[in-house]
Amino acid sequence: MYAITIHKNGTRKFTTNFTEREFYSHSPDAPASHTLDARLIDVAQFVREEAGVPVYITSTARFPKDKDYSESSQHAYRKAKAIDLGAAKAGGEASRIAQLFHREILSQGPVFRKLWELGVRGFGLYDTFMHFDVRSDGSGKMSFNGQPYALWDHRSIKSAYGSSTDAGNVNYVSSAKNVVLNSFKRYEDEEDRSFFRAVLLPIIIGLALFVLFFQIFQQVQLRRMAG
């Protein structure tokens, strides 16, 4: 119903700021054309207008040879319901713009509500870019107006916003407890299951080995004292 065909060298001007080719997949095995949920075009234009600076599309549909391909992801070409957007790449502009959107999304502010009207039901927070998807499966542990949506936070430094006031008022979460809890929350999301295998699992194994060797060391010491 919402699908639109994107051509690799398409020259159509979709919106004020975006042309067809900008929505074409970055996967090395992408065909000459592919489908994409048309609502993502409106999402991109809205983000551009809110950002007030050039916005870059870093990912749309992904195909099997893409290094980030996952069959369960909303980016997967059979779904093609996701888009990743980043702001200007220099001068810290990307992180500044991303932070503004993070504040709005976490507080369910006006920008969040407009994205919701455009059909967005999946929000991913990253240091310098944002993920939006228009999933239709009703998945997600967050809710708005009684409807579920997915939200995951992949930023290197977590922050919380209690209201939609100045985005500069950042409350950095630095306790070990919250870092661990946020890490497990990331693992729950379909977009970052590899985080558990790449980071958490080695840490857990390392801690287990440390405890084991410490216990062995204690036993050796006790035996020396007893002997």
C-alpha positions in Angstrom: 0.0 0.0 0.0 2.8 2.4 0.9 5.6 1.0 -1.3 7.4 3.1 -3.8 10.1 1.9 -6.3 13.5 3.5 -5.9 15.9 3.5 -8.9 19.7 3.5 -8.5 20.2 6.5 -10.7 16.7 8.0 -10.3 16.5 11.7 -10.8 13.0 12.4 -9.4 12.8 15.1 -6.9 10.8 13.6 -4.1 10.7 16.5 -1.6 12.2 20.0 -1.3 15.5 18.6 0.0 15.7 15.0 -1.3 16.0 13.3 -4.6 15.2 9.7 -5.5 18.8 8.4 -5.6 19.4 9.5 -2.0 16.9 6.8 -0.9 18.7 4.1 -2.9 20.2 1.2 -0.9 23.9 1.3 0.1 24.2 -2.5 0.0 26.8 -3.8 -2.5 24.3 -6.3 -3.8 21.4 -4.0 -4.2 19.6 -4.4 -7.6 19.0 -1.6 -10.1 15.8 -0.8 -8.3 14.1 -1.8 -5.0 11.0 -0.9 -3.1 10.8 1.3 0.0 7.9 2.3 2.3 6.9 5.7 0.9 6.2 7.1 4.4 10.0 7.2 5.0 10.3 10.0 2.4 8.0 12.2 4.5 10.0 11.2 7.6 13.3 12.3 6.0 11.9 15.6 4.9 10.3 16.3 8.3 13.6 15.5 10.1 15.5 17.8 7.6 13.1 20.7 8.3 13.3 20.2 12.1 17.1 20.0 12.0 17.5 23.1 9.9 20.7 21.8 8.4 21.5 19.2 5.7 20.5 15.7 6.7 22.2 12.6 5.2 20.5 9.2 4.6 22.9 6.6 5.8 20.8 3.5 5.3 17.5 2.4 3.9 16.8 -1.1 2.4 19.5 -3.6 3.1 20.3 -6.7 1.1 22.1 -10.0 2.2 25.6 -8.8 1.4 25.3 -5.7 3.5 27.6 -6.0 6.6 24.6 -4.9 8.8 22.0 -7.1 7.1 19.6 -8.9 9.4 16.5 -10.7 8.3 14.6 -9.6 11.4 15.5 -5.9 10.9 13.0 -3.4 9.5 15.8 -2.5 7.1 15.7 -5.9 5.4 14.8 -5.5 1.8 11.6 -7.7 2.1 10.3 -5.1 4.5 12.2 -1.9 3.6 10.5 0.0 6.4 13.4 1.8 8.0 15.7 4.7 7.4 18.8 6.0 9.2 19.5 9.8 9.2 22.5 11.8 10.3 23.1 15.6 10.2 26.2 17.5 9.0 29.4 15.4 9.4 31.7 18.1 10.6 32.1 20.5 13.6 30.0 18.5 16.1 26.8 19.3 14.2 25.8 15.7 13.9 25.9 15.1 17.7 24.1 18.4 18.4 21.2 17.7 16.1 21.0 14.1 17.2 20.8 15.3 20.9 17.9 17.6 20.0 16.0 14.6 18.5 16.9 12.4 21.4 15.4 14.8 23.8 12.1 15.0 21.8 11.9 11.2 21.4 12.6 10.4 25.0 10.1 13.0 26.3 7.5 12.2 23.6 7.6 15.8 22.7 6.1 17.6 19.6 8.7 16.1 17.2 8.0 12.6 18.5 4.3 13.2 18.0 4.7 14.4 14.5 6.9 11.4 13.6 4.2 9.2 15.2 1.6 10.8 12.8 3.9 9.9 9.9 3.7 6.3 10.9 7.0 5.9 12.8 6.8 3.0 15.4 10.5 2.3 15.9 13.1 4.8 17.2 16.8 4.1 17.5 19.1 6.6 19.3 22.8 6.8 18.3 25.6 9.3 19.0 25.4 11.0 15.6 22.4 9.6 13.8 18.9 8.4 14.3 16.9 5.3 13.2 13.2 5.5 12.3 11.0 2.7 11.0 7.3 2.3 10.2 6.9 -1.2 11.4 3.4 -2.6 11.2 3.8 -5.7 13.5 2.8 -3.8 16.7 6.1 -4.8 18.4 7.8 -2.8 21.1 7.8 -2.3 24.9 7.1 1.4 24.9 3.6 2.8 24.4 2.0 6.1 23.2 -1.8 6.7 23.2 -2.2 3.0 24.1 -0.2 1.7 21.1 3.2 0.0 21.3 6.4 1.2 19.7 10.0 0.2 19.9 12.7 2.4 21.4 16.4 1.5 21.9 19.3 3.6 23.0 22.7 2.8 21.5 24.5 6.1 22.6 27.9 5.8 24.2 26.7 8.1 27.0 23.1 7.8 28.1 21.1 10.9 29.1 17.6 11.4 30.3 15.2 14.3 29.7 12.3 14.9 32.0 10.6 17.4 29.8 10.8 19.0 26.4 12.8 22.0 27.7 16.3 23.0 26.7 18.1 20.0 25.2 21.3 21.1 26.9 20.0 20.0 30.3 21.6 16.5 30.2 21.5 14.2 33.2 24.3 11.8 32.4 23.8 8.2 33.7 27.1 7.1 35.0 26.5 4.5 37.6 27.7 1.0 36.9 24.2 -0.3 37.7 22.5 1.8 35.0 25.3 1.0 32.5 24.7 -2.7 32.9 20.9 -2.4 32.8 21.2 -0.3 29.6 23.5 -2.8 28.0 20.9 -5.6 28.6 18.2 -3.4 27.3 20.2 -3.0 24.1 20.5 -6.7 23.8 16.7 -7.0 23.9 16.4 -5.0 20.7 16.5 -6.7 17.3 18.9 -4.1 16.0 21.7 -4.8 18.4 21.7 -8.5 19.3 25.3 -8.7 18.3 26.2 -6.4 21.2 25.7 -9.3 23.6 28.0 -11.5 21.7 30.6 -8.9 21.0 30.8 -7.1 24.3 28.7 -8.5 27.2 29.5 -12.2 26.6 33.3 -11.6 26.7 32.9 -9.5 29.9 30.8 -12.2 31.6 33.3 -14.9 30.6 36.1 -12.8 31.9 34.5 -12.1 35.2 33.7 -15.8 35.6 37.3 -16.7 34.9 38.5 -14.1 37.4 36.2 -15.5 40.1 37.4 -19.0 39.4 41.1 -18.1 39.5 40.6 -16.1 42.7 38.9 -19.0 44.4 41.8 -21.3 43.3 44.3 -18.7 44.6 42.5 -18.6 48.0 42.5 -22.4 48.3 46.2 -22.5 47.6 46.9 -19.9 50.2 44.8 -21.7 52.8 46.7 -24.9 52.1 50.0 -23.2 52.5 48.9 -21.7 55.8 47.6 -25.1 57.0 50.7 -26.9 55.9 
